[in-house]
């Protein structure tokens, strides 16, 4: 459910970016691109975690859980 809501949210943001570009509203474009940049960062973080889980398997899962729990 979270993923589908996230995809829907991103779709709406993309549409707003398009509207702001069509209207030549640079301030809104810059504001909305902040959301896009944040999403790219979050997706890279999640992909890194997934890669570590695949690499470490079950044995590394507990270590990774502790590492992720300790981050700020």
ZALUM-279243 format. One record per residue: x negated, y, z of N, C-alpha, C in turn. Coordinates in pm, whole numbers, always signed. Layout:
<mitors>
+--------+--------+--------+--------+--------+--------+--------+--------+--------+
:    n_X :    n_Y :    n_Z :   ca_X :   ca_Y :   ca_Z :    c_X :    c_Y :    c_Z :
+--------+--------+--------+--------+--------+--------+--------+--------+--------+
:      X :      Y :      Z :      X :      Y :      Z :      X :      Y :      Z :
...
+--------+--------+--------+--------+--------+--------+--------+--------+--------+
</mitors>
This chain:
<mitors>
+--------+--------+--------+--------+--------+--------+--------+--------+--------+
:    n_X :    n_Y :    n_Z :   ca_X :   ca_Y :   ca_Z :    c_X :    c_Y :    c_Z :
+--------+--------+--------+--------+--------+--------+--------+--------+--------+
:    -82 :   -119 :     +0 :     +0 :     +0 :     +0 :    -86 :   +125 :     +0 :
:   -193 :   +126 :    +80 :   -281 :   +243 :    +86 :   -341 :   +272 :    -51 :
:   -382 :   +167 :   -121 :   -445 :   +187 :   -252 :   -346 :   +247 :   -350 :
:   -224 :   +198 :   -351 :   -125 :   +251 :   -445 :    -91 :   +396 :   -413 :
:    -85 :   +432 :   -286 :    -60 :   +571 :   -248 :   -177 :   +658 :   -289 :
:   -298 :   +606 :   -271 :   -417 :   +681 :   -308 :   -421 :   +706 :   -459 :
:   -387 :   +604 :   -537 :   -382 :   +618 :   -683 :   -277 :   +721 :   -722 :
:   -162 :   +716 :   -658 :    -56 :   +812 :   -687 :   -101 :   +954 :   -654 :
:   -165 :   +972 :   -539 :   -215 :  +1103 :   -497 :   -316 :  +1155 :   -599 :
:   -408 :  +1070 :   -641 :   -509 :  +1112 :   -738 :   -448 :  +1148 :   -872 :
:   -346 :  +1075 :   -911 :   -275 :  +1106 :  -1035 :   -212 :  +1245 :  -1028 :
:   -153 :  +1277 :   -914 :    -93 :  +1409 :   -896 :   -200 :  +1518 :   -896 :
:   -312 :  +1493 :   -832 :   -422 :  +1591 :   -831 :   -472 :  +1613 :   -973 :
:   -488 :  +1505 :  -1050 :   -531 :  +1518 :  -1190 :   -435 :  +1605 :  -1270 :
:   -306 :  +1586 :  -1249 :   -206 :  +1666 :  -1320 :   -216 :  +1812 :  -1279 :
:   -238 :  +1836 :  -1150 :   -253 :  +1975 :  -1104 :   -378 :  +2040 :  -1163 :
:   -487 :  +1964 :  -1173 :   -608 :  +2016 :  -1237 :   -579 :  +2054 :  -1381 :
:   -505 :  +1970 :  -1452 :   -468 :  +1999 :  -1590 :   -384 :  +2126 :  -1601 :
:   -286 :  +2141 :  -1510 :   -202 :  +2261 :  -1511 :   -286 :  +2385 :  -1483 :
:   -374 :  +2377 :  -1384 :   -460 :  +2491 :  -1352 :   -550 :  +2527 :  -1469 :
:   -600 :  +2425 :  -1540 :   -684 :  +2451 :  -1657 :   -602 :  +2517 :  -1768 :
:   -481 :  +2466 :  -1792 :   -394 :  +2524 :  -1895 :   -361 :  +2670 :  -1863 :
:   -345 :  +2700 :  -1734 :   -311 :  +2836 :  -1691 :   -434 :  +2923 :  -1675 :
:   -552 :  +2864 :  -1697 :   -680 :  +2934 :  -1679 :   -692 :  +2992 :  -1537 :
:   -644 :  +2914 :  -1441 :   -648 :  +2953 :  -1300 :   -774 :  +2893 :  -1237 :
:   -882 :  +2968 :  -1245 :  -1012 :  +2918 :  -1200 :  -1016 :  +2889 :  -1050 :
:   -951 :  +2972 :   -971 :   -952 :  +2951 :   -825 :   -886 :  +2818 :   -789 :
:   -772 :  +2790 :   -851 :   -703 :  +2664 :   -823 :   -783 :  +2546 :   -875 :
:   -845 :  +2562 :   -992 :   -928 :  +2454 :  -1047 :  -1041 :  +2421 :   -950 :
:  -1108 :  +2524 :   -899 :  -1219 :  +2502 :   -806 :  -1170 :  +2432 :   -679 :
:  -1057 :  +2477 :   -627 :   -999 :  +2417 :   -507 :   -967 :  +2269 :   -530 :
:   -903 :  +2240 :   -643 :   -863 :  +2103 :   -673 :   -983 :  +2014 :   -703 :
:  -1085 :  +2069 :   -767 :  -1205 :  +1990 :   -795 :  -1273 :  +1946 :   -665 :
:  -1251 :  +2021 :   -557 :  -1303 :  +1978 :   -427 :  -1246 :  +1843 :   -387 :
:  -1117 :  +1824 :   -412 :  -1054 :  +1694 :   -384 :  -1112 :  +1585 :   -473 :
:  -1133 :  +1618 :   -600 :  -1188 :  +1520 :   -695 :  -1329 :  +1479 :   -652 :
:  -1412 :  +1577 :   -617 :  -1549 :  +1545 :   -573 :  -1548 :  +1457 :   -449 :
:  -1462 :  +1490 :   -354 :  -1452 :  +1410 :   -231 :  -1411 :  +1266 :   -263 :
:  -1319 :  +1249 :   -356 :  -1275 :  +1115 :   -392 :  -1388 :  +1035 :   -455 :
:  -1466 :  +1099 :   -539 :  -1580 :  +1031 :   -602 :  -1678 :   +984 :   -494 :
:  -1704 :  +1069 :   -395 :  -1792 :  +1031 :   -285 :  -1736 :   +912 :   -207 :
:  -1607 :   +917 :   -176 :  -1545 :   +809 :    -99 :  -1546 :   +677 :   -175 :
:  -1521 :   +683 :   -304 :  -1523 :   +560 :   -384 :  -1663 :   +501 :   -388 :
:  -1766 :   +586 :   -396 :  -1904 :   +537 :   -395 :  -1936 :   +472 :   -259 :
:  -1889 :   +532 :   -151 :  -1912 :   +476 :    -18 :  -1846 :   +339 :     -5 :
:  -1723 :   +330 :    -47 :  -1650 :   +203 :    -38 :  -1717 :    +97 :   -126 :
:  -1759 :   +136 :   -245 :  -1825 :    +39 :   -333 :  -1954 :    -11 :   -270 :
:  -2027 :    +76 :   -204 :  -2149 :    +35 :   -134 :  -2119 :    -66 :    -23 :
:  -2011 :    -43 :    +50 :  -1972 :   -136 :   +155 :  -1933 :   -271 :    +96 :
:  -1855 :   -270 :    -11 :  -1815 :   -394 :    -76 :  -1938 :   -470 :   -126 :
:  -2032 :   -399 :   -185 :  -2155 :   -463 :   -233 :  -2232 :   -529 :   -119 :
:  -2240 :   -460 :     -4 :  -2310 :   -517 :   +112 :  -2238 :   -640 :   +165 :
:  -2107 :   -638 :   +166 :  -2031 :   -754 :   +212 :  -2057 :   -873 :   +120 :
:  -2055 :   -848 :    -10 :  -2082 :   -957 :   -105 :  -2222 :  -1011 :    -88 :
:  -2318 :   -923 :    -67 :  -2458 :   -964 :    -54 :  -2482 :  -1040 :    +77 :
:  -2423 :   -992 :   +187 :  -2448 :  -1051 :   +317 :  -2362 :  -1171 :   +349 :
:  -2251 :  -1185 :   +282 :  -2161 :  -1296 :   +311 :  -2107 :  -1288 :   +453 :
:  -2060 :  -1400 :   +501 :  -2001 :  -1403 :   +635 :  -2103 :  -1370 :   +743 :
:  -2225 :  -1416 :   +726 :  -2328 :  -1393 :   +828 :  -2355 :  -1244 :   +847 :
:  -2356 :  -1171 :   +737 :  -2386 :  -1028 :   +745 :  -2267 :   -942 :   +779 :
:  -2148 :  -1000 :   +778 :  -2027 :   -923 :   +802 :  -2024 :   -862 :   +941 :
:  -2065 :   -938 :  +1043 :  -2063 :   -886 :  +1179 :  -2165 :   -774 :  +1196 :
:  -2282 :   -790 :  +1135 :  -2385 :   -685 :  +1140 :  -2333 :   -559 :  +1072 :
:  -2274 :   -574 :   +955 :  -2222 :   -461 :   +880 :  -2110 :   -392 :   +959 :
:  -2025 :   -470 :  +1023 :  -1918 :   -415 :  +1104 :  -1975 :   -327 :  +1215 :
:  -2079 :   -375 :  +1280 :  -2142 :   -297 :  +1387 :  -2205 :   -169 :  +1332 :
:  -2269 :   -180 :  +1216 :  -2331 :    -63 :  +1155 :  -2227 :    +42 :  +1115 :
:  -2119 :     -3 :  +1056 :  -2015 :    +90 :  +1014 :  -1944 :   +152 :  +1135 :
:  -1931 :    +75 :  +1242 :  -1869 :   +126 :  +1363 :  -1952 :   +232 :  +1431 :
:  -2082 :   +227 :  +1410 :  -2173 :   +321 :  +1475 :  -2192 :   +451 :  +1396 :
:  -2146 :   +455 :  +1271 :  -2169 :   +576 :  +1191 :  -2076 :   +689 :  +1232 :
:  -2122 :   +807 :  +1202 :  -2043 :   +928 :  +1239 :  -2003 :  +1003 :  +1118 :
+--------+--------+--------+--------+--------+--------+--------+--------+--------+
</mitors>
